[in-house]
Amino acid sequence: MKQGQNIARLGRLMPLVAALITSAFPILGADPPGTPATRTFQVKGEIRRLVPEGNVLVIKHEEIPGYMAAMTMPLEVRPPEGMKGLGVGDQIEFRMNVTEDDGWIDHIRVLEKGRPEDVKPVIPSIRIVRDVDELKVGDLMPDYPFTNELHRATSLKRYRGQVVALTFIYTRCPYPTFCPRQGRQFAAACELLQEKLPGPEKRWHLLSLSFDPENDTPSVLQQYARTFNYDPAHWNFLTGAMIDIDAITEQFGVIFARDGEGFSHNVRTVVINPTGHIRKIFVGNEWTTEELVAEMLKCLK
């Protein structure tokens, strides 16, 4: 009887012992406490361009099952020494590392040396477009009609009297330093603006415009917006007619071309003052929440 009681007691103690052992000797290869989980993928692709000043390779890569469609995109190399000996046209294999808010590549191996003259450019699909002029700081924003994630018709002119931040996205973009980063930065900007400008007055607004209207319907945009815990009183996600999206993106130098199931694209974020004039154009994705909010607040002084 006593032996049975001891066995039962030992059985009750085993989970506690296991927990103590796990805390004292972490699982080999697990992320340290407090660090973001890193997903890694083995990927093959072709180098389209080298950008040494940013330790960046523009790579046309294959589909990454369960994560990303095949597309052409700039990817940061870490450490920068990993770019040594690489050239345009090289067929490579590399490891892609992504966390919730960061992404980079390493362990690059050349499979076949390429010739730059053999690299074929990405050819965008042919569409009917308007003849529009480039927009610069100080220019008056033209008005375009759109539909927001609430299925409501809207336009840029509707936000006159408010300072507006506008960026360009597509919801299927998975890479953390592109469209998801724009979303996270806008979500942080919302919090900071509500802190600095408390009260019911609608003095500012954020707009995320999709350049993939075929997929990004209002319902899709609403579902995407909810992942950022957005407040529709201050932030809306827009879609519209392709001819209007083409026009406004071209005016700000946003280039996007369908490449496989995704898009090869660059990044622009624009601040528009309450009179509808362009205050600032952020090129790329390196701007901070504080920089964006500072530019918006200058418009309200």
Secondary structure as UniProt FT lines:
FT   HELIX           2..24
FT   TURN            28..29
FT   TURN            33..34
FT   STRAND          39..51
FT   HELIX           52..54
FT   STRAND          56..61
FT   TURN            65..67
FT   STRAND          71..77
FT   HELIX           80..83
FT   TURN            84..85
FT   TURN            88..89
FT   STRAND          91..98
FT   STRAND          103..112
FT   HELIX           116..118
FT   TURN            137..138
FT   STRAND          145..148
FT   TURN            149..150
FT   STRAND          153..155
FT   HELIX           156..159
FT   TURN            160..161
FT   STRAND          163..169
FT   TURN            171..172
FT   TURN            176..177
FT   HELIX           179..196
FT   STRAND          204..210
FT   TURN            213..215
FT   HELIX           218..226
FT   TURN            227..229
FT   TURN            232..234
FT   STRAND          235..239
FT   HELIX           242..251
FT   TURN            252..253
FT   STRAND          256..259
FT   TURN            260..261
FT   STRAND          262..265
FT   STRAND          268..272
FT   TURN            274..275
FT   STRAND          277..283
FT   HELIX           289..298
FT   TURN            299..300
//
